[in-house]
């Protein structure tokens, strides 16, 4: 039985085709394809189908065998909320693209595939802090709970966007004298190619300025904290506290007394000062937490969910 798992990202989409045989997974082939965007965005449907088609085409091109019949497929992609019309839309597009029965496919949020990849058969929590943030957990019965991930206009605390956004606000307070000036202001303004507060105000309302542009400022804030700027450290601490509270809320809702947690995302991976702030916040809020390595990645999680489509074990939580 061949199953396909997809991890859809804005830059690229990964496809992994696995064979489930005698209770074990055997990776058959993998491939990379085009990136996708939110399904409701302009050209969202076209990009979604192109991402699926290009990644699976490249996967089959890397495979020497003749067998190419899939039994089921699952894709995890940002913005697909569980139990919504958008999920149904994505699943229908996946079925059409792969020519599979609708009941043998599922489009879901990439946080769910990351969770199942990290903890295929056990309880655990995944916290993702990149441009945005989201936390999701699962107990031993399969019950899930999610915190955050509601978009940067509503809920960015704990993300690289949040660090950069707060840093940008800090630079304006430095510029107008509410705080002493600091090289961080100059670095942020130089990054944005601005020379005054008025130019900053005009820049942030441009159509090409959004969460990613704020997130790109996060390393500057982290570096300023590392070199002793108290206000920058306060930004890291407050954002880390928000992330810790999300983990704590999931552990409480799912009755996980000693939660095992996996951390993903560029903010945790590349910003050491932010990761240290999170470790300190977690130690205060949830000292029983156990950081651990994931059993697998999001493609592995998508394959696990695809298998449950075939066996009939997949349930909404």
QUIDA-V330806 format. One record per pair of residues at least 24 apart in sequence whose C-alpha atoms are under 7 Angstrom apart, sorted by the first residue. I is the first residue (numbers start at 1). J is the second residue. If there is no record, write none. Layout:
BEGIN
I | J
I | J
END
This chain:
BEGIN
1 | 71
2 | 69
2 | 70
2 | 71
3 | 70
3 | 71
3 | 72
3 | 73
3 | 303
3 | 306
4 | 72
4 | 73
4 | 74
4 | 303
5 | 73
5 | 74
5 | 75
5 | 299
5 | 300
5 | 302
5 | 303
6 | 74
6 | 75
6 | 76
6 | 299
6 | 302
7 | 75
7 | 76
7 | 77
7 | 110
7 | 298
7 | 299
8 | 35
8 | 36
8 | 75
8 | 76
8 | 77
9 | 35
9 | 36
9 | 77
10 | 35
10 | 36
10 | 37
11 | 35
13 | 51
13 | 55
14 | 55
15 | 55
15 | 56
15 | 59
15 | 299
16 | 299
29 | 59
29 | 60
29 | 62
29 | 63
30 | 59
31 | 55
31 | 56
31 | 58
31 | 59
32 | 58
38 | 78
38 | 79
49 | 93
49 | 97
53 | 97
72 | 104
72 | 105
72 | 306
72 | 309
72 | 310
73 | 104
73 | 105
73 | 106
73 | 306
74 | 105
74 | 106
74 | 107
74 | 302
74 | 303
74 | 305
74 | 306
75 | 106
75 | 107
75 | 108
75 | 302
76 | 107
76 | 108
76 | 109
76 | 110
76 | 113
76 | 302
77 | 108
77 | 109
77 | 110
78 | 109
78 | 110
79 | 109
80 | 108
80 | 109
81 | 108
81 | 109
82 | 108
104 | 309
104 | 310
111 | 136
113 | 298
113 | 299
113 | 301
113 | 302
114 | 297
114 | 298
114 | 301
115 | 301
116 | 301
116 | 304
117 | 295
117 | 296
117 | 297
117 | 298
117 | 300
117 | 301
118 | 294
118 | 295
118 | 296
118 | 297
119 | 294
119 | 295
120 | 301
124 | 259
124 | 260
124 | 261
125 | 259
125 | 260
125 | 261
125 | 262
126 | 261
126 | 262
126 | 263
127 | 262
127 | 263
127 | 264
128 | 263
128 | 264
128 | 265
129 | 158
129 | 159
129 | 160
129 | 264
129 | 265
129 | 266
129 | 267
129 | 268
130 | 159
130 | 160
130 | 265
130 | 266
130 | 267
131 | 159
131 | 160
131 | 161
131 | 211
131 | 212
131 | 215
132 | 156
132 | 159
132 | 160
132 | 161
133 | 158
133 | 159
135 | 246
135 | 247
137 | 250
139 | 254
143 | 317
144 | 317
145 | 250
146 | 250
147 | 246
147 | 250
152 | 211
157 | 239
157 | 242
158 | 239
158 | 240
158 | 242
158 | 243
159 | 267
160 | 215
160 | 218
160 | 267
161 | 211
161 | 212
161 | 214
161 | 215
162 | 239
163 | 215
163 | 218
163 | 221
163 | 235
163 | 236
164 | 214
164 | 215
164 | 216
164 | 217
164 | 218
164 | 221
165 | 214
166 | 235
167 | 221
172 | 197
184 | 220
184 | 224
188 | 217
219 | 271
222 | 271
222 | 273
222 | 274
226 | 273
236 | 274
236 | 277
237 | 277
240 | 274
240 | 277
240 | 278
240 | 281
241 | 278
241 | 281
244 | 278
244 | 281
244 | 282
248 | 286
258 | 288
258 | 289
258 | 290
259 | 289
259 | 290
260 | 289
260 | 290
260 | 291
260 | 292
261 | 290
261 | 291
261 | 292
262 | 291
262 | 292
262 | 293
262 | 294
END
